[in-house]
Amino acid sequence: MRTFIAVDLPADIKTRISGFIQKLKSAAPRGIGWANFGDLHVTLKFLGEIEESCLLAIGEAVRTVAAETPIFPLTVAGTGAFPPLSRHPRVLWIGLEDSPMLLDLQGRLDNALEALGFPRDQRPFHPHLTAARVKSAEVPCMLLDRLAKDDGALFGNMEVREIVVYQSILRPGGAEHRPLLSGALRS
């Protein structure tokens, strides 16, 4: 099964982001896969294909790291694209304000999973929410200008209270994410 570990968002922030995505869609051509309301999350670690038998050890690692982490605030703000400053981005994203606690959580999670045989990501961790994946060759200037205009947009403040292991089921209309297990942060 295809899996990843993430921080879910509260409904009010998802609603604001969904409204923003709807505005972007009006300036977008075909060839862009937009995130659905229920799929908005901050990925901490993509595990890829795993055997169901690995879930017990992954769950133990997730719960241990979560229990060692105090609940912390997170601000969802800003917009951008990967690669940045490109007329041919692959991902359009919603940003997060700098959070040493989130970076620490992701680093400790990466360490715990590396001990289970999951390699560390070779790229630095850039926390974000994927708003869209670009499948066509070029994104219209109007859409990129809109992203740049909303670079400072505030989507909301939240508390990170748990981390969730999701199964990602690929479907013709996009991936469906199902929670498999979670770990609560320390209160």
OpenMM code with the backbone's topology and positions (N, CA, C; nanometers):
from openmm import Vec3, app, unit

residues = "MET ARG THR PHE ILE ALA VAL ASP LEU PRO ALA ASP ILE LYS THR ARG ILE SER GLY PHE ILE GLN LYS LEU LYS SER ALA ALA PRO ARG GLY ILE GLY TRP ALA ASN PHE GLY ASP LEU HIS VAL THR LEU LYS PHE LEU GLY GLU ILE GLU GLU SER CYS LEU LEU ALA ILE GLY GLU ALA VAL ARG THR VAL ALA ALA GLU THR PRO ILE PHE PRO LEU THR VAL ALA GLY THR GLY ALA PHE PRO PRO LEU SER ARG HIS PRO ARG VAL LEU TRP ILE GLY LEU GLU ASP SER PRO MET LEU LEU ASP LEU GLN GLY ARG LEU ASP ASN ALA LEU GLU ALA LEU GLY PHE PRO ARG ASP GLN ARG PRO PHE HIS PRO HIS LEU THR ALA ALA ARG VAL LYS SER ALA GLU VAL PRO CYS MET LEU LEU ASP ARG LEU ALA LYS ASP ASP GLY ALA LEU PHE GLY ASN MET GLU VAL ARG GLU ILE VAL VAL TYR GLN SER ILE LEU ARG PRO GLY GLY ALA GLU HIS ARG PRO LEU LEU SER GLY ALA LEU ARG SER".split()
positions = [
    Vec3(0.0840, -0.1171, 0.0000),
    Vec3(0.0000, 0.0000, 0.0000),
    Vec3(0.0891, 0.1242, 0.0000),
    Vec3(0.0434, 0.2283, -0.0685),
    Vec3(0.1180, 0.3548, -0.0824),
    Vec3(0.0832, 0.4419, 0.0383),
    Vec3(0.1845, 0.4897, 0.1119),
    Vec3(0.1593, 0.5606, 0.2373),
    Vec3(0.2455, 0.6854, 0.2537),
    Vec3(0.1976, 0.7740, 0.3420),
    Vec3(0.2741, 0.8915, 0.3820),
    Vec3(0.2286, 0.9336, 0.5209),
    Vec3(0.3081, 1.0191, 0.5844),
    Vec3(0.2769, 1.0689, 0.7183),
    Vec3(0.2593, 1.2196, 0.7077),
    Vec3(0.1532, 1.2708, 0.7720),
    Vec3(0.1216, 1.4124, 0.7547),
    Vec3(0.0550, 1.4725, 0.8773),
    Vec3(0.0453, 1.6056, 0.8741),
    Vec3(-0.0341, 1.6828, 0.9685),
    Vec3(-0.1611, 1.7224, 0.8937),
    Vec3(-0.2752, 1.6888, 0.9507),
    Vec3(-0.4029, 1.7277, 0.8910),
    Vec3(-0.4339, 1.8721, 0.9324),
    Vec3(-0.5283, 1.9335, 0.8639),
    Vec3(-0.5669, 2.0721, 0.8910),
    Vec3(-0.7089, 2.0782, 0.9454),
    Vec3(-0.7371, 2.1796, 1.0269),
    Vec3(-0.8755, 2.1965, 1.0715),
    Vec3(-0.9637, 2.2406, 0.9549),
    Vec3(-1.0928, 2.2142, 0.9671),
    Vec3(-1.1883, 2.2423, 0.8586),
    Vec3(-1.1917, 2.3886, 0.8179),
    Vec3(-1.1773, 2.4810, 0.9134),
    Vec3(-1.1857, 2.6228, 0.8765),
    Vec3(-1.0715, 2.6644, 0.7841),
    Vec3(-0.9527, 2.6135, 0.8077),
    Vec3(-0.8390, 2.6452, 0.7202),
    Vec3(-0.8569, 2.5778, 0.5848),
    Vec3(-0.9041, 2.4535, 0.5862),
    Vec3(-0.9305, 2.3855, 0.4592),
    Vec3(-1.0331, 2.4624, 0.3765),
    Vec3(-1.1337, 2.5177, 0.4428),
    Vec3(-1.2370, 2.5943, 0.3729),
    Vec3(-1.1774, 2.7190, 0.3076),
    Vec3(-1.0912, 2.7917, 0.3807),
    Vec3(-1.0277, 2.9114, 0.3237),
    Vec3(-0.9393, 2.8741, 0.2052),
    Vec3(-0.8628, 2.7675, 0.2192),
    Vec3(-0.7746, 2.7247, 0.1094),
    Vec3(-0.8580, 2.6792, -0.0098),
    Vec3(-0.9645, 2.6062, 0.0145),
    Vec3(-1.0516, 2.5606, -0.0948),
    Vec3(-1.1109, 2.6794, -0.1707),
    Vec3(-1.1501, 2.7849, -0.0993),
    Vec3(-1.2005, 2.9051, -0.1645),
    Vec3(-1.0945, 2.9706, -0.2507),
    Vec3(-0.9727, 2.9735, -0.1998),
    Vec3(-0.8604, 3.0291, -0.2761),
    Vec3(-0.8348, 2.9460, -0.4023),
    Vec3(-0.8375, 2.8136, -0.3879),
    Vec3(-0.8160, 2.7251, -0.5027),
    Vec3(-0.9243, 2.7478, -0.6083),
    Vec3(-1.0478, 2.7675, -0.5648),
    Vec3(-1.1563, 2.7925, -0.6609),
    Vec3(-1.1292, 2.9176, -0.7429),
    Vec3(-1.0751, 3.0224, -0.6805),
    Vec3(-1.0400, 3.1447, -0.7529),
    Vec3(-0.9275, 3.1181, -0.8531),
    Vec3(-0.8298, 3.0385, -0.8133),
    Vec3(-0.7191, 3.0069, -0.9047),
    Vec3(-0.7670, 2.9269, -1.0254),
    Vec3(-0.8607, 2.8368, -1.0014),
    Vec3(-0.9107, 2.7513, -1.1099),
    Vec3(-0.9656, 2.8332, -1.2258),
    Vec3(-1.0241, 2.9488, -1.1960),
    Vec3(-1.0830, 3.0302, -1.3029),
    Vec3(-0.9767, 3.0842, -1.3976),
    Vec3(-0.8526, 3.0928, -1.3522),
    Vec3(-0.7434, 3.1422, -1.4365),
    Vec3(-0.6590, 3.0280, -1.4917),
    Vec3(-0.7035, 2.9056, -1.4706),
    Vec3(-0.6198, 2.7902, -1.5044),
    Vec3(-0.6692, 2.7146, -1.6265),
    Vec3(-0.5769, 2.6669, -1.7051),
    Vec3(-0.6134, 2.5821, -1.8178),
    Vec3(-0.6306, 2.4378, -1.7724),
    Vec3(-0.6626, 2.3530, -1.8657),
    Vec3(-0.6617, 2.2085, -1.8347),
    Vec3(-0.5174, 2.1675, -1.8079),
    Vec3(-0.5043, 2.0514, -1.7508),
    Vec3(-0.3690, 2.0012, -1.7253),
    Vec3(-0.3176, 2.0350, -1.5870),
    Vec3(-0.4065, 2.0818, -1.4988),
    Vec3(-0.3667, 2.1080, -1.3602),
    Vec3(-0.4584, 2.0258, -1.2711),
    Vec3(-0.3974, 1.9440, -1.1860),
    Vec3(-0.4730, 1.8623, -1.0912),
    Vec3(-0.4810, 1.9346, -0.9582),
    Vec3(-0.6018, 1.9785, -0.9215),
    Vec3(-0.6224, 2.0575, -0.8004),
    Vec3(-0.6495, 1.9692, -0.6797),
    Vec3(-0.6006, 2.0122, -0.5633),
    Vec3(-0.6237, 1.9390, -0.4386),
    Vec3(-0.7707, 1.9485, -0.3992),
    Vec3(-0.8225, 1.8414, -0.3454),
    Vec3(-0.9586, 1.8386, -0.2929),
    Vec3(-0.9570, 1.8785, -0.1455),
    Vec3(-1.0694, 1.9263, -0.0974),
    Vec3(-1.0850, 1.9714, 0.0407),
    Vec3(-1.0275, 1.8700, 0.1401),
    Vec3(-1.0679, 1.7450, 0.1283),
    Vec3(-1.0269, 1.6432, 0.2242),
    Vec3(-0.8815, 1.6023, 0.2146),
    Vec3(-0.8156, 1.6400, 0.1074),
    Vec3(-0.6777, 1.5962, 0.0857),
    Vec3(-0.5737, 1.6996, 0.1270),
    Vec3(-0.6157, 1.8133, 0.1798),
    Vec3(-0.5208, 1.9173, 0.2194),
    Vec3(-0.4507, 1.8759, 0.3480),
    Vec3(-0.3190, 1.8704, 0.3430),
    Vec3(-0.2383, 1.8265, 0.4563),
    Vec3(-0.0950, 1.8760, 0.4376),
    Vec3(-0.0137, 1.8640, 0.5424),
    Vec3(0.1286, 1.8942, 0.5366),
    Vec3(0.2023, 1.7606, 0.5448),
    Vec3(0.2629, 1.7191, 0.4358),
    Vec3(0.3358, 1.5921, 0.4348),
    Vec3(0.4657, 1.6058, 0.5134),
    Vec3(0.4854, 1.5150, 0.6083),
    Vec3(0.6096, 1.5099, 0.6847),
    Vec3(0.7062, 1.4076, 0.6267),
    Vec3(0.6504, 1.2988, 0.5729),
    Vec3(0.7356, 1.1920, 0.5190),
    Vec3(0.6537, 1.1068, 0.4236),
    Vec3(0.7034, 1.0912, 0.3013),
    Vec3(0.6414, 1.0007, 0.2053),
    Vec3(0.7115, 0.8660, 0.2186),
    Vec3(0.6359, 0.7625, 0.2486),
    Vec3(0.6943, 0.6296, 0.2680),
    Vec3(0.6925, 0.5464, 0.1406),
    Vec3(0.6004, 0.5748, 0.0505),
    Vec3(0.5883, 0.4966, -0.0721),
    Vec3(0.5148, 0.3670, -0.0462),
    Vec3(0.5426, 0.2689, -0.1293),
    Vec3(0.4772, 0.1385, -0.1171),
    Vec3(0.5352, 0.0616, 0.0010),
    Vec3(0.4473, 0.0170, 0.0892),
    Vec3(0.4908, -0.0632, 0.2042),
    Vec3(0.4027, -0.1872, 0.2140),
    Vec3(0.4518, -0.2858, 0.2822),
    Vec3(0.3728, -0.4046, 0.3143),
    Vec3(0.2873, -0.3726, 0.4369),
    Vec3(0.1670, -0.4238, 0.4403),
    Vec3(0.0781, -0.4003, 0.5540),
    Vec3(0.1426, -0.4453, 0.6852),
    Vec3(0.2278, -0.5448, 0.6783),
    Vec3(0.2940, -0.5957, 0.7984),
    Vec3(0.3887, -0.4926, 0.8612),
    Vec3(0.4288, -0.3899, 0.7866),
    Vec3(0.5173, -0.2850, 0.8389),
    Vec3(0.4432, -0.1828, 0.9236),
    Vec3(0.3095, -0.1805, 0.9145),
    Vec3(0.2320, -0.0767, 0.9833),
    Vec3(0.2511, -0.0775, 1.1347),
    Vec3(0.2688, -0.1931, 1.1940),
    Vec3(0.2860, -0.2012, 1.3389),
    Vec3(0.4099, -0.1228, 1.3820),
    Vec3(0.5230, -0.1468, 1.3149),
    Vec3(0.6476, -0.0778, 1.3495),
    Vec3(0.6396, 0.0710, 1.3166),
    Vec3(0.5782, 0.1055, 1.2039),
    Vec3(0.5616, 0.2464, 1.1669),
    Vec3(0.4743, 0.3163, 1.2703),
    Vec3(0.3643, 0.2520, 1.3094),
    Vec3(0.2752, 0.3089, 1.4102),
    Vec3(0.3461, 0.3331, 1.5417),
    Vec3(0.4294, 0.2384, 1.5820),
    Vec3(0.5034, 0.2541, 1.7072),
    Vec3(0.5987, 0.3731, 1.6978),
    Vec3(0.6689, 0.3860, 1.5844),
    Vec3(0.7609, 0.4986, 1.5659),
    Vec3(0.6853, 0.6316, 1.5655),
    Vec3(0.5734, 0.6372, 1.4956),
    Vec3(0.4929, 0.7599, 1.4881),
    Vec3(0.4410, 0.7984, 1.6263),
    Vec3(0.3877, 0.7024, 1.6995),
    Vec3(0.3331, 0.7331, 1.8326),
    Vec3(0.4432, 0.7760, 1.9300),
    Vec3(0.5608, 0.7147, 1.9202),
    Vec3(0.6721, 0.7521, 2.0087),
    Vec3(0.7185, 0.8945, 1.9805),
    Vec3(0.7414, 0.9270, 1.8529),
    Vec3(0.7858, 1.0620, 1.8168),
    Vec3(0.6788, 1.1641, 1.8563),
    Vec3(0.5533, 1.1338, 1.8296),
    Vec3(0.4440, 1.2261, 1.8632),
    Vec3(0.4379, 1.2504, 2.0141),
    Vec3(0.4486, 1.1442, 2.0922),
    Vec3(0.4372, 1.1564, 2.2383),
    Vec3(0.5512, 1.2392, 2.2972),
    Vec3(0.6639, 1.2461, 2.2270),
    Vec3(0.7791, 1.3247, 2.2736),
    Vec3(0.7698, 1.4708, 2.2299),
    Vec3(0.6680, 1.5042, 2.1513),
    Vec3(0.6547, 1.6383, 2.0936),
    Vec3(0.5375, 1.7116, 2.1579),
    Vec3(0.5632, 1.8297, 2.2159),
    Vec3(0.4500, 1.9053, 2.2704),
    Vec3(0.3635, 1.9635, 2.1578),
    Vec3(0.2352, 1.9805, 2.1860),
    Vec3(0.1454, 2.0481, 2.0927),
    Vec3(0.2059, 2.1848, 2.0618),
    Vec3(0.2017, 2.2262, 1.9352),
    Vec3(0.2618, 2.3549, 1.8986),
    Vec3(0.1771, 2.4270, 1.7944),
    Vec3(0.1920, 2.5613, 1.7891),
    Vec3(0.1143, 2.6396, 1.6928),
    Vec3(0.1771, 2.6349, 1.5537),
    Vec3(0.0920, 2.6541, 1.4535),
    Vec3(0.1374, 2.6573, 1.3140),
    Vec3(0.0505, 2.7579, 1.2403),
    Vec3(0.1137, 2.8424, 1.1599),
    Vec3(0.0423, 2.9421, 1.0808),
    Vec3(0.0507, 2.9057, 0.9341),
    Vec3(-0.0658, 2.8949, 0.8707),
    Vec3(-0.0744, 2.8622, 0.7281),
    Vec3(-0.0875, 2.9955, 0.6550),
    Vec3(0.0162, 3.0295, 0.5767),
    Vec3(0.0193, 3.1597, 0.5103),
    Vec3(0.1116, 3.1558, 0.3893),
    Vec3(0.0744, 3.2320, 0.2875),
    Vec3(0.1589, 3.2483, 0.1701),
    Vec3(0.1295, 3.1469, 0.0614),
    Vec3(0.1786, 3.1780, -0.0565),
    Vec3(0.1603, 3.0921, -0.1732),
    Vec3(0.2900, 3.0888, -0.2526),
    Vec3(0.3023, 2.9927, -0.3419),
    Vec3(0.4209, 2.9850, -0.4268),
    Vec3(0.4147, 2.8660, -0.5185),
    Vec3(0.5294, 2.8365, -0.5797),
    Vec3(0.5387, 2.7266, -0.6754),
    Vec3(0.6762, 2.6614, -0.6655),
    Vec3(0.6821, 2.5359, -0.7013),
    Vec3(0.8089, 2.4619, -0.7160),
    Vec3(0.8238, 2.4245, -0.8616),
    Vec3(0.9342, 2.4478, -0.9283),
    Vec3(1.0431, 2.5307, -0.8778),
    Vec3(1.0015, 2.6771, -0.8732),
    Vec3(1.0620, 2.7511, -0.7776),
    Vec3(1.0246, 2.8915, -0.7629),
    Vec3(1.0687, 2.9749, -0.8838),
    Vec3(0.9976, 3.0825, -0.9059),
    Vec3(1.0299, 3.1777, -1.0127),
    Vec3(1.0373, 3.1128, -1.1505),
    Vec3(0.9594, 3.0109, -1.1712),
    Vec3(0.9594, 2.9399, -1.2986),
    Vec3(0.8286, 2.9634, -1.3719),
    Vec3(0.8337, 2.9703, -1.5036),
    Vec3(0.7119, 2.9756, -1.5850),
    Vec3(0.6615, 2.8334, -1.6131),
    Vec3(0.7323, 2.7337, -1.5625),
    Vec3(0.6944, 2.5936, -1.5814),
    Vec3(0.6979, 2.5183, -1.4482),
    Vec3(0.6216, 2.5655, -1.3474),
    Vec3(0.6243, 2.4965, -1.2178),
    Vec3(0.5566, 2.3599, -1.2261),
    Vec3(0.5964, 2.2728, -1.1347),
    Vec3(0.5358, 2.1396, -1.1244),
    Vec3(0.4318, 2.1343, -1.0135),
    Vec3(0.4497, 2.2201, -0.9120),
    Vec3(0.3599, 2.2207, -0.7965),
    Vec3(0.3257, 2.3657, -0.7608),
    Vec3(0.1976, 2.3908, -0.7324),
    Vec3(0.1528, 2.5176, -0.6761),
    Vec3(0.1213, 2.4895, -0.5299),
    Vec3(0.1710, 2.5728, -0.4383),
    Vec3(0.1575, 2.5403, -0.2969),
    Vec3(0.1051, 2.6554, -0.2123),
    Vec3(0.0570, 2.6174, -0.0945),
    Vec3(0.0194, 2.7084, 0.0134),
    Vec3(0.1288, 2.6918, 0.1186),
    Vec3(0.1761, 2.8042, 0.1734),
    Vec3(0.2913, 2.7984, 0.2628),
    Vec3(0.2587, 2.7910, 0.4102),
    Vec3(0.3640, 2.7781, 0.4869),
    Vec3(0.3580, 2.7775, 0.6327),
    Vec3(0.4635, 2.8739, 0.6824),
    Vec3(0.4303, 2.9499, 0.7861),
    Vec3(0.5324, 3.0359, 0.8452),
    Vec3(0.6374, 2.9473, 0.9112),
    Vec3(0.7597, 3.0000, 0.9214),
    Vec3(0.8688, 2.9230, 0.9816),
    Vec3(0.8261, 2.8660, 1.1162),
    Vec3(0.8530, 2.7370, 1.1337),
    Vec3(0.8166, 2.6693, 1.2571),
    Vec3(0.9289, 2.5737, 1.2968),
    Vec3(1.0163, 2.6168, 1.3886),
    Vec3(1.1214, 2.5260, 1.4358),
    Vec3(1.0647, 2.3957, 1.4918),
    Vec3(0.9469, 2.4024, 1.5551),
    Vec3(0.8865, 2.2810, 1.6121),
    Vec3(0.8473, 2.1820, 1.5022),
    Vec3(0.7937, 2.2327, 1.3903),
    Vec3(0.7573, 2.1442, 1.2793),
    Vec3(0.8818, 2.0811, 1.2184),
    Vec3(0.9864, 2.1607, 1.2017),
    Vec3(1.1115, 2.1074, 1.1462),
    Vec3(1.1712, 2.0017, 1.2389),
    Vec3(1.1659, 2.0272, 1.3702),
    Vec3(1.2165, 1.9305, 1.4672),
    Vec3(1.1353, 1.8009, 1.4625),
    Vec3(1.0021, 1.8146, 1.4579),
    Vec3(0.9145, 1.6969, 1.4489),
    Vec3(0.9481, 1.6149, 1.3247),
    Vec3(0.9600, 1.6807, 1.2107),
    Vec3(0.9898, 1.6092, 1.0861),
    Vec3(1.1262, 1.5412, 1.0940),
    Vec3(1.2253, 1.6097, 1.1502),
    Vec3(1.3597, 1.5515, 1.1613),
    Vec3(1.3632, 1.4287, 1.2506),
    Vec3(1.2931, 1.4349, 1.3647),
    Vec3(1.2904, 1.3194, 1.4554),
    Vec3(1.2113, 1.2038, 1.3944),
    Vec3(1.1061, 1.2375, 1.3211),
    Vec3(1.0292, 1.1337, 1.2514),
    Vec3(1.1160, 1.0671, 1.1442),
    Vec3(1.1912, 1.1478, 1.0710),
    Vec3(1.2819, 1.0939, 0.9692),
    Vec3(1.3853, 1.0005, 1.0332),
    Vec3(1.4405, 1.0396, 1.1486),
    Vec3(1.5376, 0.9558, 1.2189),
    Vec3(1.4759, 0.8223, 1.2608),
    Vec3(1.3559, 0.8285, 1.3187),
    Vec3(1.2900, 0.7063, 1.3658),
    Vec3(1.2583, 0.6122, 1.2499),
    Vec3(1.2178, 0.6676, 1.1371),
    Vec3(1.1830, 0.5833, 1.0220),
    Vec3(1.3065, 0.5321, 0.9495),
    Vec3(1.4149, 0.6085, 0.9546),
    Vec3(1.5399, 0.5606, 0.8956),
    Vec3(1.5861, 0.4346, 0.9686),
    Vec3(1.5641, 0.4309, 1.0992),
    Vec3(1.6001, 0.3124, 1.1778),
    Vec3(1.5185, 0.1904, 1.1361),
    Vec3(1.4024, 0.2149, 1.0712),
    Vec3(1.3179, 0.1047, 1.0233),
    Vec3(1.3474, 0.0701, 0.8770),
    Vec3(1.4463, 0.1390, 0.8181),
    Vec3(1.4839, 0.1080, 0.6803),
    Vec3(1.4300, 0.2029, 0.5747),
    Vec3(1.3616, 0.3106, 0.6165),
    Vec3(1.3117, 0.4088, 0.5204),
    Vec3(1.4189, 0.5157, 0.5008),
    Vec3(1.4721, 0.5303, 0.3804),
    Vec3(1.5813, 0.6267, 0.3597),
    Vec3(1.5346, 0.7708, 0.3820),
    Vec3(1.6290, 0.8522, 0.4280),
    Vec3(1.6022, 0.9954, 0.4450),
    Vec3(1.5857, 1.0581, 0.3073),
    Vec3(1.5026, 1.1596, 0.3000),
    Vec3(1.4867, 1.2326, 0.1750),
    Vec3(1.6156, 1.3107, 0.1504),
    Vec3(1.6652, 1.3085, 0.0284),
    Vec3(1.7902, 1.3761, -0.0032),
    Vec3(1.7723, 1.5271, -0.0177),
    Vec3(1.6485, 1.5714, -0.0412),
    Vec3(1.6217, 1.7148, -0.0515),
    Vec3(1.5843, 1.7703, 0.0850),
    Vec3(1.6167, 1.8977, 0.1100),
    Vec3(1.5761, 1.9582, 0.2371),
    Vec3(1.4239, 1.9620, 0.2488),
    Vec3(1.3760, 1.9551, 0.3710),
    Vec3(1.2326, 1.9584, 0.3980),
    Vec3(1.1816, 2.1015, 0.3823),
    Vec3(1.0849, 2.1227, 0.2933),
    Vec3(1.0198, 2.2522, 0.2720),
    Vec3(0.8714, 2.2335, 0.3013),
    Vec3(0.8291, 2.2567, 0.4257),
    Vec3(0.6889, 2.2317, 0.4603),
    Vec3(0.5937, 2.3202, 0.3794),
    Vec3(0.4898, 2.2577, 0.3270),
    Vec3(0.3900, 2.3276, 0.2449),
    Vec3(0.2683, 2.2373, 0.2288),
    Vec3(0.1632, 2.2933, 0.1701),
    Vec3(0.0440, 2.2165, 0.1329),
    Vec3(0.0358, 2.2230, -0.0184),
    Vec3(0.0235, 2.1112, -0.0817),
    Vec3(0.0120, 2.1104, -0.2271),
    Vec3(-0.1295, 2.1519, -0.2656),
    Vec3(-0.1391, 2.2644, -0.3390),
    Vec3(-0.2685, 2.3124, -0.3882),
    Vec3(-0.2992, 2.2507, -0.5244),
    Vec3(-0.1938, 2.2272, -0.6043),
    Vec3(-0.2143, 2.1709, -0.7382),
    Vec3(-0.0849, 2.1101, -0.7907),
    Vec3(-0.1011, 2.0110, -0.8748),
    Vec3(0.0104, 1.9523, -0.9499),
    Vec3(-0.0116, 1.9861, -1.0962),
    Vec3(0.0932, 2.0396, -1.1579),
    Vec3(0.0840, 2.0827, -1.2972),
    Vec3(0.1229, 1.9665, -1.3863),
    Vec3(0.0305, 1.9290, -1.4739),
    Vec3(0.0541, 1.8151, -1.5635),
    Vec3(0.0884, 1.8611, -1.7039),
    Vec3(0.0487, 1.9844, -1.7395),
    Vec3(0.0779, 2.0360, -1.8729),
    Vec3(0.2108, 2.1099, -1.8714),
    Vec3(0.2514, 2.1565, -1.9859),
    Vec3(0.3840, 2.2156, -2.0003),
    Vec3(0.3971, 2.3557, -1.9417),
    Vec3(0.2925, 2.4369, -1.9490),
    Vec3(0.3081, 2.5761, -1.9085),
    Vec3(0.1873, 2.6252, -1.8296),
    Vec3(0.2149, 2.7076, -1.7307),
    Vec3(0.1105, 2.7687, -1.6493),
    Vec3(0.0937, 2.9126, -1.6988),
    Vec3(-0.0289, 2.9572, -1.7215),
    Vec3(-0.0488, 3.0937, -1.7708),
    Vec3(0.0069, 3.1986, -1.6753),
    Vec3(0.0597, 3.3073, -1.7317),
    Vec3(0.1147, 3.4167, -1.6515),
    Vec3(0.0118, 3.4694, -1.5526),
    Vec3(-0.1147, 3.4752, -1.5924),
    Vec3(-0.2204, 3.5272, -1.5060),
    Vec3(-0.2311, 3.4449, -1.3763),
    Vec3(-0.2155, 3.3140, -1.3874),
    Vec3(-0.2230, 3.2274, -1.2697),
    Vec3(-0.1006, 3.2489, -1.1801),
    Vec3(0.0166, 3.2563, -1.2391),
    Vec3(0.1382, 3.2796, -1.1607),
    Vec3(0.1362, 3.4179, -1.0960),
    Vec3(0.0822, 3.5163, -1.1673),
    Vec3(0.0700, 3.6506, -1.1101),
    Vec3(-0.0232, 3.6493, -0.9896),
    Vec3(-0.1313, 3.5714, -0.9979),
    Vec3(-0.2252, 3.5601, -0.8854),
    Vec3(-0.1562, 3.4970, -0.7652),
    Vec3(-0.0759, 3.3944, -0.7883),
    Vec3(-0.0013, 3.3324, -0.6785),
    Vec3(0.0928, 3.4343, -0.6144),
    Vec3(0.1643, 3.5101, -0.6975),
    Vec3(0.2582, 3.6100, -0.6461),
    Vec3(0.1841, 3.7181, -0.5667),
    Vec3(0.0682, 3.7593, -0.6161),
    Vec3(-0.0124, 3.8623, -0.5486),
    Vec3(-0.0545, 3.8154, -0.4092),
    Vec3(-0.0818, 3.6871, -0.3939),
    Vec3(-0.1296, 3.6331, -0.2665),
    Vec3(-0.0189, 3.5703, -0.1826),
    Vec3(0.1057, 3.6082, -0.2126),
    Vec3(0.2187, 3.5501, -0.1407),
    Vec3(0.2086, 3.5701, 0.0101),
    Vec3(0.1464, 3.6779, 0.0553),
    Vec3(0.1353, 3.7033, 0.1982),
    Vec3(0.0007, 3.6657, 0.2573),
    Vec3(-0.0829, 3.5955, 0.1819),
    Vec3(-0.2175, 3.5610, 0.2294),
    Vec3(-0.2107, 3.4763, 0.3564),
    Vec3(-0.2964, 3.5107, 0.4523),
    Vec3(-0.3065, 3.4331, 0.5761),
    Vec3(-0.4289, 3.3436, 0.5663),
    Vec3(-0.4073, 3.2123, 0.5773),
    Vec3(-0.5170, 3.1161, 0.5697),
    Vec3(-0.5641, 3.0721, 0.7076),
    Vec3(-0.4815, 3.0939, 0.8102),
    Vec3(-0.5255, 3.0630, 0.9450),
    Vec3(-0.4155, 3.0121, 1.0362),
    Vec3(-0.4484, 3.0111, 1.1645),
    Vec3(-0.3595, 2.9584, 1.2683),
    Vec3(-0.4211, 2.8312, 1.3243),
    Vec3(-0.3373, 2.7397, 1.3629),
    Vec3(-0.3851, 2.6128, 1.4164),
    Vec3(-0.2864, 2.5613, 1.5203),
    Vec3(-0.3252, 2.4559, 1.5877),
    Vec3(-0.2340, 2.3823, 1.6756),
    Vec3(-0.2127, 2.2449, 1.6162),
    Vec3(-0.0879, 2.2022, 1.6110),
    Vec3(-0.0574, 2.0658, 1.5669),
    Vec3(-0.0735, 1.9773, 1.6889),
    Vec3(-0.1706, 1.8855, 1.6816),
    Vec3(-0.2050, 1.7996, 1.7947),
    Vec3(-0.1795, 1.6518, 1.7670),
    Vec3(-0.1647, 1.6162, 1.6390),
    Vec3(-0.1386, 1.4759, 1.6048),
    Vec3(-0.0739, 1.4672, 1.4671),
    Vec3(-0.0117, 1.3539, 1.4436),
    Vec3(0.0385, 1.3213, 1.3110),
    Vec3(-0.0310, 1.1925, 1.2669),
    Vec3(-0.0547, 1.1829, 1.1367),
    Vec3(-0.1382, 1.0758, 1.0841),
    Vec3(-0.0644, 1.0007, 0.9736),
    Vec3(-0.0757, 0.8692, 0.9758),
    Vec3(-0.0271, 0.7865, 0.8647),
    Vec3(-0.1458, 0.7636, 0.7724),
    Vec3(-0.1288, 0.8004, 0.6459),
    Vec3(-0.2340, 0.7879, 0.5458),
    Vec3(-0.1976, 0.6840, 0.4411),
    Vec3(-0.2987, 0.6185, 0.3909),
    Vec3(-0.2853, 0.5376, 0.2703),
    Vec3(-0.3300, 0.6265, 0.1544),
    Vec3(-0.2540, 0.6276, 0.0477),
    Vec3(-0.2879, 0.7062, -0.0703),
    Vec3(-0.3296, 0.6091, -0.1800),
    Vec3(-0.4568, 0.6156, -0.2164),
    Vec3(-0.5113, 0.5261, -0.3186),
    Vec3(-0.5256, 0.6068, -0.4472),
    Vec3(-0.4505, 0.5674, -0.5482),
    Vec3(-0.4536, 0.6404, -0.6747),
    Vec3(-0.5775, 0.6015, -0.7544),
    Vec3(-0.6532, 0.7042, -0.7946),
    Vec3(-0.7757, 0.6863, -0.8722),
    Vec3(-0.7675, 0.7767, -0.9953),
    Vec3(-0.8480, 0.7485, -1.0985),
    Vec3(-0.8441, 0.8330, -1.2190),
    Vec3(-0.8698, 0.9817, -1.1913),
    Vec3(-0.9544, 1.0132, -1.0930),
    Vec3(-0.9847, 1.1522, -1.0608),
    Vec3(-0.8884, 1.2142, -0.9615),
    Vec3(-0.7871, 1.1424, -0.9193),
    Vec3(-0.6903, 1.1910, -0.8207),
    Vec3(-0.6780, 1.0937, -0.7053),
    Vec3(-0.5810, 1.1181, -0.6211),
    Vec3(-0.5556, 1.0285, -0.5081),
    Vec3(-0.6604, 1.0465, -0.3991),
    Vec3(-0.6954, 0.9360, -0.3352),
    Vec3(-0.7831, 0.9375, -0.2184),
    Vec3(-0.6966, 0.9027, -0.0984),
    Vec3(-0.7071, 0.9814, 0.0093),
    Vec3(-0.6247, 0.9595, 0.1272),
    Vec3(-0.7100, 0.9076, 0.2413),
    Vec3(-0.6707, 0.7907, 0.2939),
    Vec3(-0.7423, 0.7291, 0.4061),
    Vec3(-0.6505, 0.7207, 0.5273),
    Vec3(-0.6948, 0.7732, 0.6421),
    Vec3(-0.6120, 0.7623, 0.7624),
    Vec3(-0.6042, 0.6167, 0.8081),
    Vec3(-0.4828, 0.5734, 0.8420),
    Vec3(-0.4615, 0.4370, 0.8903),
    Vec3(-0.4377, 0.4336, 1.0402),
    Vec3(-0.3588, 0.5296, 1.0907),
    Vec3(-0.3293, 0.5383, 1.2326),
    Vec3(-0.2761, 0.6769, 1.2619),
    Vec3(-0.2699, 0.7111, 1.3901),
    Vec3(-0.2199, 0.8434, 1.4268),
    Vec3(-0.1450, 0.8375, 1.5583),
    Vec3(-0.0730, 0.9433, 1.5849),
    Vec3(-0.0030, 0.9594, 1.7107),
    Vec3(-0.0332, 1.0967, 1.7667),
    Vec3(-0.0800, 1.1027, 1.8910),
    Vec3(-0.1143, 1.2302, 1.9545),
    Vec3(0.0099, 1.2954, 2.0118),
    Vec3(0.0208, 1.4273, 1.9912),
    Vec3(0.1291, 1.5034, 2.0504),
    Vec3(0.1017, 1.5226, 2.1990),
    Vec3(0.2084, 1.5492, 2.2739),
    Vec3(0.2005, 1.5642, 2.4192),
    Vec3(0.1322, 1.6968, 2.4533),
    Vec3(0.0333, 1.6907, 2.5450),
    Vec3(-0.0329, 1.8162, 2.5845),
    Vec3(0.0328, 1.8786, 2.7046),
] * unit.nanometer
topology = app.Topology()
chain = topology.addChain("A")
for resn in residues:
    res = topology.addResidue(resn, chain)
    for name in ("N", "CA", "C"):
        topology.addAtom(name, app.Element.getBySymbol(name[0]), res)
